Amino acid sequence: MADSLTKEKRSWNMSKIRGKDTKIEVKVRKYLFSKGFRYRKNVATLPGKPDIVLPKYNTVIFIHGCYWHRHPGCKYSYTPKTNIEFWEKKFSENMANDEKNRLKLEASGWTVITLWECDIKRNFGATMDKLLDQLHNMTYLG
């Protein structure tokens, strides 16, 4: 199936996709701040530039978009019908980078938490409760 947009319009659409400070990232950060957590964001000196860094807990949080990071079993993790080779290569590189960065962070002593876009959108409360449980358990263990 051919793309219904011109090449220029598709390019413009893709250029508007943000890499940081997305709505869901801001929502999660505001929630954490309201619960007393202080963080740094998009720390360039750490592998993968984590979305949220909690230095006190030695924890980083990645908020992954299901489409770009290929959330297993998620309906938003589809492959476009055109230019399939390009997209498969792009997605596999993203996933390899995610894994490489996770391993580097863990080897450096960081705890890595990954939140998925669909979970945050679908059930924000339960997702945040689970995150808080993880963070509080680290507090008691550390």
Order of alpha helices (4+ residues) and beta strands (2+ residues): alpha-alpha-beta-beta-beta-alpha-alpha-beta-alpha-alpha
